[in-house]
Amino acid sequence: MYGFWPLLALAFFLIIMVIGIRRARLEKERVWYLGSVVSLLGVLCSIFLFLDQLMLALLFGVLADLSGVLVWYKSSRVRKREYAKMVEEVNVSTPLRVGDFLSWRAWLIMATRWGVRKTILLYYLFNGLLIGGVLSIASLFLRSLSMTEVVIYTIIASMLPAADLYRRLSKSPSLLKGDLNEK
């Protein structure tokens, strides 16, 4: 009934689960094991969706969502430490490279050059393009996903990472000698 989408989601969640376990072992941070639990719930959701067991798929999907929010909250301390280390290591005088956009480095450099507000707007638009692009492609194959829903989901889903980046940047006065918010 759902075609190959549950299998694609299954592969995605398995990869993310392995990455989470590997990261937890390498960094010796237990909180990343919790991320693997979220992925495991996504795996179960995908399996039950593939088997056309919609109630079980919905149950595990909701559990994955709720535990994902919990893990995001629990991992904030670890992410804060990683971010502080990155702020110390980044050289803002270097030119931006495409690879910098795969980490926080590009956004740190842009915040020091252009200010927090412009950086947040660009980050919001960047996430909107990524999320909106993926959802638009998915809507071509999933007849139940309308373009109105794609737009609404994109707007909402892009706000969360942008708010998180704003919180991080506004609490990093060491990026500039002056105030980040003044630029």
VOGU-3710 file (C-alpha; in Angstrom, 3 decimals, decimal comma):
1> mygfwpllal> 0,000/0,000/0,000  2,775/2,478/0,851  5,286/1,229/-1,698  8,963/1,553/-0,932  8,657/4,508/1,495  8,592/2,397/4,688  11,670/0,528/3,469  13,443/3,792/2,715  12,514/5,093/6,182  13,689/1,807/7,695
11> affliimvig> 17,097/2,170/6,023  17,335/5,803/7,139  16,533/5,017/10,778  18,936/2,064/10,832  21,757/4,270/9,520  20,968/7,014/12,052  20,814/4,406/14,839  24,251/3,029/13,945  25,688/6,557/13,732  24,213/7,369/17,158
21> irrarleker> 25,652/4,250/18,775  29,049/4,874/17,180  29,041/8,491/18,325  28,050/7,489/21,855  30,902/4,996/22,036  33,516/7,343/20,566  32,570/10,363/22,646  31,613/8,357/25,733  28,376/10,338/26,034  25,372/8,283/27,110
31> vwylgsvvsl> 22,919/10,860/25,806  23,635/9,799/22,200  22,381/6,306/23,047  19,004/7,948/23,679  19,065/9,210/20,099  19,535/5,626/18,981  16,416/4,670/20,945  14,483/7,283/18,952  15,839/5,718/15,758  14,851/2,270/17,007
41> lgvlcsiflf> 11,303/3,516/17,503  11,442/4,884/13,948  12,595/1,458/12,743  9,642/-0,191/14,488  7,278/2,403/13,048  8,632/1,727/9,548  8,341/-2,038/9,949  4,735/-1,837/11,113  3,905/0,619/8,343  5,393/-1,801/5,813
51> ldqlmlallf> 3,316/-4,612/7,336  0,212/-2,372/7,061  -0,306/-2,322/10,844  -1,317/1,335/11,001  -2,206/1,548/14,696  1,138/0,093/15,792  2,960/2,284/13,265  1,167/5,343/14,636  1,952/4,336/18,220  5,670/3,925/17,535
61> gvladlsgvl> 5,721/7,080/15,397  4,229/9,138/18,224  6,609/7,530/20,737  9,536/8,376/18,423  8,369/11,995/18,182  7,912/12,398/21,929  11,198/10,723/22,774  12,902/12,835/20,099  11,813/15,992/21,903  13,070/14,513/25,186
71> vwykssrvrk> 16,443/13,624/23,651  16,747/17,095/22,126  16,192/18,574/25,576  18,546/16,120/27,317  21,321/16,604/24,746  21,302/20,406/25,011  24,074/20,397/27,622  26,327/18,227/25,452  25,563/20,324/22,378  26,341/23,463/24,371
81> reyakmveev> 29,794/22,091/25,252  30,458/21,118/21,636  29,326/24,533/20,462  31,559/26,360/22,957  34,516/24,321/21,753  33,690/25,149/18,145  33,420/28,871/18,932  36,946/28,761/20,353  38,331/26,893/17,344  36,680/28,786/14,476
91> nvstplrvgd> 38,783/31,319/12,595  36,303/33,927/11,382  38,787/35,499/8,978  38,843/32,419/6,718  36,633/32,427/3,632  33,411/30,429/3,653  33,511/27,036/1,964  30,596/24,827/0,946  31,672/22,183/3,474  31,314/24,734/6,278
101> flswrawlim> 27,545/24,619/5,857  27,537/21,001/7,031  28,527/22,190/10,494  27,980/25,280/12,631  31,199/26,825/11,328  29,596/28,716/8,411  26,879/30,160/10,605  29,416/31,323/13,194  31,473/33,065/10,515  28,378/34,674/9,011
111> atrwgvrkti> 27,187/35,859/12,429  30,482/37,615/13,077  30,503/39,236/9,649  26,852/40,090/9,072  25,240/39,916/12,504  22,861/37,527/14,190  19,605/38,665/12,597  20,788/38,259/9,001  22,397/34,922/9,849  19,206/33,632/11,462
121> llyylfngll> 17,149/34,707/8,453  19,547/32,929/6,086  19,562/29,851/8,326  15,755/29,813/8,374  15,633/30,074/4,581  18,350/27,409/4,211  16,367/24,992/6,406  13,174/25,942/4,606  14,704/25,029/1,258  15,966/21,706/2,562
131> iggvlsiasl> 12,807/20,722/4,417  10,472/22,126/1,772  12,414/20,379/-0,982  12,247/17,006/0,725  8,548/17,410/1,531  7,762/18,602/-2,006  9,431/15,532/-3,482  7,601/13,342/-0,972  4,277/14,974/-1,921  4,782/13,800/-5,505
141> flrslsmtev> 4,707/10,199/-4,302  2,381/10,505/-1,316  -1,006/11,600/-2,543  -2,136/12,301/1,016  0,388/15,165/1,408  -0,952/18,378/-0,125  1,160/21,392/-1,040  -0,626/23,402/1,663  0,602/20,907/4,244  4,090/21,029/2,738
151> viytiiasml> 4,185/24,813/3,141  2,822/24,710/6,706  5,202/21,918/7,774  8,137/23,729/6,164  7,381/27,010/7,942  6,986/25,344/11,329  9,856/22,858/10,998  12,260/25,616/9,901  11,482/27,727/12,973  12,849/25,240/15,510
161> paadlyrrls> 16,456/25,054/14,261  16,494/28,812/13,628  15,350/29,487/17,202  18,004/27,103/18,503  20,732/28,845/16,482  19,526/32,266/17,664  19,737/31,085/21,272  23,258/29,791/20,719  24,525/32,869/18,902  22,986/35,356/21,291
171> kspsllkgdl> 24,745/33,623/24,192  28,167/33,664/22,491  29,638/37,125/23,078  33,114/35,709/22,515  32,429/35,581/18,768  32,843/39,325/18,462  34,473/41,943/20,541  31,212/43,864/20,416  27,630/42,800/20,797  26,395/40,213/18,287
181> nek> 22,911/41,660/18,272  24,038/45,113/17,198  25,092/44,085/13,683
//
